[in-house]
């Protein structure tokens, strides 16, 4: 029985072996291929299949799966499985070996977004619903694995969804699992090892130890060595415009996982490195990013606890290039744009509800970004701008993602050529709390001038400025804190300095402005408190060049022009008032500044320099009723000094201070004066010193100035007249004066003028030098504009003192050039005013030429002299020889010698002039008579002879009256007219002229009256001769010419009557002349007629008279008268008797004057006999004429 059992067992074993070694593989191999092909859309083939029933192992060799198009899907060289069935006896499955040799997998991602391996299974015809059972307790059988390994595996991945087919492979894939027991894992730790070589040369190595299964617990390491980033780029190359040209990435980490304690899951000792990264644009040969190293060191991740701790991370040697194109597009933005694909990355049909999750706790102990360089080229501006960060280093410590605690940082930057920046501080970002110390030096502002120009041209109509040089230094300590929704900025001790600025005008290339530095120091800013404090603002060593062009426009006036923009109507919005900032500046300074001014708008360009400009303002505060203090000094044209100091309150406005100007050279005004005149200021210095205050007021003057003015060494010449002197002044002092504005008033206590000189000259063309100082200019018509009547500017000067004044007057328009000099002029003027009704008092005296003197004294309404003037102007002992020019022009004579005294009185009241002009000339002696076209010839010698008394004095009172308000009133013309009339009167009516001077009736002195036929001087006529004698005694140079006059009718009739009477007296024998009239009776007369005539004329006469007179008495009277007339008429008298009568009359006049009045006989001249016809009255006038001897003419 036993043998039989043994036999069965043997045959069974042999059958087992046959089935296992031969039959089972034979049937299983094609069946396996059929099953695979029936269940999948593949073609399958197996090279060999064997089963070892003794070892309970299976080997499959040469398995290949292809798709229906014979494209490889999966294959391996050998699959070996060895299971120990005896382990089932103690409820375990023991796999002694599971080996897969050289597996090959081809993964294809098709254009339709399908993956080849996912579409291999065929759909089943009958679908059965599976009952879902609820398993309360899961059961995991014991599994013992001695060895699982995969060797020389490979995965090929091909992606057809890209424009360019992407292919990648994992090569030499290896996997091993040893000593794994799900029940007794603690005794023998299972080791897992997974590694693979990447197709680009990289290597992945994962090593793990399975420490427990229930719960699952493992730990291990993962290393990734030097994979080329070019591979990853190739996958994305269709959607990126960049190319990763070079670069490798590697990392290493330890990890641990415990399913029983998930919080213990960790990744530690993580190190990541990206080296030699090089990125460039597609199809271009220049790099835009180079990175030597990006690293993460000693990082630890607790994913279940959401904690990350990184000991150190950094970047070293990053070089980045960026560029903005001409149309303003940044190249990196274009590079990073992904190209449009048909992949929908977002399923819009799915709406996910956000849940509040616990934030990760991420900590970075140390961050270092070192040796970073950046280059940014901007072609959107002209000229292009390149910004180069030569080296950037950023260091930070203790950074947390939560940002509750601040981390420290430090930034160092070397920018462009010389810019250095250092920034350090702390930052907490959950609720922003930033503390930073910033210091930058030599920031080149001019380097970015194209941006300034571009912005200016965009917003301005004209921008003609070129910033050639400017450097900025900045240093500050600032703090930014987040308070709810607002940010608070606190700046401490900030300093800003803009250095080495140089600005020029682009169109002309001329330098406009430069300075050494503009600094702002000690800035304290608090946005929370709205306070700004600045310790010092200073502009040092500034130089401004200002030019006035030929057009009269300043070179800086047209450098900027604003665009004409249309004003848009804005809707009125109610804006809540905000609290204003408190702004304080402790000190504002302008140090050692200079302004150069070149004026080309003159015939000869003129340069002016304001240098050593120092201005200091202290305690500026924007707060109302706060006071600032200031002081300033400026040097003008290397000599004059201007100083000012004081204090100012801006709100409400109030100011007080002092201003002084010392020795401002007035010579610089000459080019401006000579544009319109011939005036040249060759020397002169102006100074003043005032205390001033300003306070707007309704009741008092707004501006008040109190001080003094000085003018020294002023010398003014006339360039039209060979630089002849016009005016000079040794010194002028105004001290003190008070000037008030709004309303306006000027009060001067005293004006002291010392040693002034004035030169007036009339040239050959009768033009006064002062009248020709202005140059002729083409004047444009000025439109008259209606102006409001303004209040007069009240001016009062208490006293003007004049000392050592002088004046020179020359008149070259005369035949003989005239020159006189007034010198040693001293005196004073009191109470000068432009207020109506105020009286000014004048008291001046001086000397004229060598021996003359002058004096001016009186009072005048200085505002309106026409209303009131009472002045006395005296000249004494003036040399007449120097006035030969005027005498030659006026009368045709030189004056050899003589003295002139003038006493001129001017009295004007209500525009009515009453002038009392007294002219006294002593011992005048005329010179030669001149001839010329423009010379008037007047009997000046005759007039002198008439006027000069026995002491050689001519004394003339020449009153003048007129209305000074008349438009044609000219005092000088009136004087010459009066003088001319005086001379004409003296020449034409000397007796009337002299008589008027002596209070006599001049017309009565022009003749001596004689009765007809008589030569006796009657008493009235003798009185006339006495007056003439008296006049001639006072005028020793005049002579008297007597006309021998007779009346050929009346004197002849008188002589005939006298002869008739004599004849009758003779016949009557009566010698008594008194009876002569009674002797002329009718009988005697008829007898006389009969003796002289023999005719019947008497009969005819009687007949005629009898007809007219009937009465005898009437007839006798008429007849007697007629007889007298007839008898007189027929008396014979010759002409000689008449001439003798005339001479007798003249002789008697002469005899009376010589004998009775003791006049020199040579002064009496009897003229020729003159016949007079029919005198108007009953006398004959023997004319008297005043003459002057030739020696005195």
Steps between C-alpha positions, in 0.01 A plus 500: 500500500786717590673424175184575316466826676861577424444416141201727475698764660787451262280499196320798625827680558620404151171617356535821705843548358390430143205730533707766669805491278340426167124483476406807701746734316394357169131571560546811713720694252248523209213533743668794665557666160138437406368641824714813462390556142133432581496739789711777344548675169846367466706234332690281742784255467698296752835351411502244778308397809620248755384373835711320758263300714779410735599857578150627431643760269381645170714652227364698210745614238467740209152640563404765247183706471437717197196693391306403195740708292789297637633785708677383809312539825661278758764233515747337728780249464423291802242471774589260778266424789594262781243433773549277803165317541606354833446840655130451451515243775549773758263743322750696305589566140872494450644631178853397481566679173321730266736619228420703190792536264524770235139617490419749226196730513396740224265773613347711226297814554303533181386819327145428615623523856468123548764275651569179320520281811164623631309387194629144475208313669210395286149578627315200658175382342328414832530730787423365841411713791717430792347490838658746727576344829588682807805362668535602853841349554755465224726197499854512364663157459859453599731551206866418511717625224856399482581685179322708241716659239476677170808536289594698194150638449416773256203728438468696180260793500383667181270803493324583172292783642793740456589673180829326523485136611635466852686185593646401832628182649575347838782256459669237711204500731564283802287403798564267790308398812660264747407335826148625517263330748171662573480327837851504634643813330682619808734205504632541155462840347388493146706704260356662191723638230373680188734659254497611140722668255333783313533531129673837533771358726337556838459239766224432755569291804240418769601288799250407768464282804157367589495511876148377554193397309224528754504791517715559195823673584795574276804721465758556234683732268433653163771635279472659159832563336581747223211478260517736204224759513505503125281187511227665698521804271451282198168389642389864537676643194179527301335730754809694603704748301810420697761236466681341791836470334680356798459412866480209735284433802569265790365441845527269796268438792414265781142411569294312752133388492291347778140418427439455867632844581458721196637800685832317510517506119794711401739588228833613639850583404360618165760651270415638158736646245458649153834572337623667185154591382502681170185633333474673166221600265402251238693514176740758643857464602520726804429407859250693709547303822804332644503338841799341660316350791159494664496299817293391797692348790391298800130541457248308704134453411232368733209484255238374744590773743529747213844605607800580285837599634781591265841562644632684200392585150661721245597599153856557392626648177170595337533712187172626361442703188174672412396738230206722420430542133432825318125440529529461876476122533721326754671201342464274805124552501495385142731209571285377787175517310380147422389434147133425448420130517180307500558365847242620745684533821193600690174317518252783533220260574658415830454751771702440807415643828796653672562379850693660771816299546777525751788702357836333460775584741793570271832619637811594315796546729731658246451639150792612287470645152859568402691631204186585309535723197216649299500679168190678378497673163212731424444576134167669565687827561742689283785476549479147638573454869690211649479432872764266632508350846861396516459310822201440724522316829194432712520337840210414730463302818213336687237541231158352577200454277270609779689825524408572859856544612729728302796361313823684440629582156787676330528609139819614330492633146756636258307671218626642171840661544528636852168452677522309825199414714482334840161413648444313822225455751217276610165404347187334635247453223184357656423840637753711316776615732802614304811654645765597256828688488568613147816659368574562132787697356562653157173407334549629147180696427628628165534142387122490495458836325313341207217407738488857630500634145231257391271588791560872447428487127184304568360754744653825373473692178869587510785355701845636417699369797783249500609346830868427438599399850338428836577253775278412792601385847232368732509380856202429721364291782134426440225294651172392337223360717161368396212621711174337398452621143756780505873514488707721728841620387761624744826643366788580734812700425471482122759682288473570129765665285476586133859559394696637206194612308562643154212621283527657158265635237469234235441727198799727562720266702556775758543416863206617711551365849743305708564443866725301724226346710142549613459326834205428725609381842328368809162419346248371754164390358200343672193437287308386807559827682512693170825663595797588284817646645814586303812604682678666209448573130810636327593588143877540472716654229220569254578678173221626274569650157225731383513668160269761358497440126500763226123463491476603862389154615689321774665173405307325776164652404432266210651174621163369616154562353181344630255341263170673446253262655127531491353538840249233584207581711510294812204416703513653841580238757489542866844424627548431863763729647811318606738593772794689360858390554721678746808605304807645668839579354764603751734657244499578129827613344635628171877503533756672279267517201573695185283644223658617176286723283596578141285762330521474121205730448738793515713651227798372693437185700523552873598254770382511860592272784323430825729283709566401857125460533424367846143468622393336822146441625442361847194360677269458202166362618185463293296554814306826523651783703842344489807713433799425283827689513718576202823663403663545161804656335581550133803653329415700188751527217797425724455817711155572636354311792131442570399372841165423654377345822172483681205285585182403317162364600315351203151464649378763562772675303736715700866584450775715644868527429797696379639548149833657417674566171862609495698643211290381208693616193273709280735473204324178407191704409684679218428247222129512584494880506686515169237291328275807507738779593856623483540491876797316644543438872876477530503459875267499794405285794155461648428392856200486726401351832143461615291337767174383349180333611191371322157438646181529291260739667187694423596793718879525480761471223574142398871554439728727701868564435730718710862557410760693308631526142848592381638580156876546463740607227242522225641610166277527193626587151353571157630252244354706217729787592837330526418364847461848640392525859128539570463451868711395793440460867738440784237371735129506569355395830133440577465451874271391627200437280169327563316334214147370545297317238131424476427784565812659355716756680865596498652716770867602492655672795798638311681474169865605499657572161872559497711619207269452204581625152270563202617587150248651256600580145324647199675399180542683172155378391339659807432159658539448871711197587237374748233527232699277265588223741220273381545296184231499239294184502220391279210526730205272466156648544389446854140422561363720766342308778265640749664496838345544835594816677753415763576673822814718473818365654560734794863612522644730763864597547568700811833643385739482205852622578720598206872538545770591250273475201611619158366533150647592166304649214633540148327641196676435172206613290602862546733693272735514797502180706365548850614322811424555864558305818291503815690357793509481877124462499377453856168521669189310588146424396242451769171310504492358147162338439269392224195566713287792380533810713832406663767768476865431424762746615819556302822668609795443265814698425801452281770658289510568128826481310783673681333797669124462455247373748143373498228449754159334489257556781127468539211259527299294257218249490717208388197297396357776283735795446236665283280534805754674714859613442689779673866480403784750490790414271802727521820516294778738594818618332468281191768564239331638189797421281412132528152585367630643174348210322149598602559871430647413162206276410237733643640840397809441285763619750765350717534617857852588603425553866230565753319348792146364520270491800165326482225510757223276374181467694235248406160513660232261379162478662222294345699474174538877471862603460633826634874514442715788617823483305764756590800512272804707595802535276816674613752661272417305191731547209407375159749334274503459132189471289455161338358402169327177423195336349336416830611812688247767590615861492356721768618845613635352817741788549217745468294315756796482735553869459137558586506275803842551649518761775790720595647216707493261209201311636205381301207420725195344333182383661330255267173372650338207323150372539322205349275200541713189540199278435480612140625234264727743313657647812879493487684705753824524307324618189309750708824638649662546160186655364488747788869581460454543127208733554708693749778553249256583224334757724837648593597529137172629367400720791802566717337795681193295570724212613714716726200695618331183608811398693504841675129537550460760227268532203736407226286641222527862642879481497528427133457872396505862613191699393532856363230747416465582133756755401662486847830358630450562866494199735189509705502383864327167427761430237772608736370238746543238230856611441568474872381138495707427194800655665447285807466187285814583306690562817413137607577361156840645414532303177199646328493823295212721394429586143277811450302543184487863362137505397272762341146485373493630145138606539434595857845641572484691167160640594626597844805675357282687248264606774792611709629702207153656445482602862845651481401694190181627662684596821754683302236698313309570820808603689390294798788293629300316757458145376201453725311748291576323178160334479318831544711657231365258241188706421323509167651826387856402568452168341343647184797737478745213538324299233503796269874536549565138406225437235327702238180314414125497570508194724389705803188623315406148412555400860271769632226414253514135611492582868213752466294216357585277799480750783221753513595654830787742501676363809501154357616623169782704652627200704493272200656754272781576753585131531502459126732797464741355754512171307557683164767727642677214669493287188658770286794556744827393340691228711781289357582131576823601665301667771324171568826305511651757727203461728553125510870531590426760758261262667764218503768735621286612787440137603872431484584812684261416776637151549861606482484825679221437743535125560875467457487224244804454284457680169625191319202309622268746324472469127290731278372321201414642159207732454175317453191646341172412667174499314172599659547422868203338666505732803599863568868431547802390307678189640875506491584131517746358746682174431726302732820377342805314618852586397669262262760410757230371728302303248 
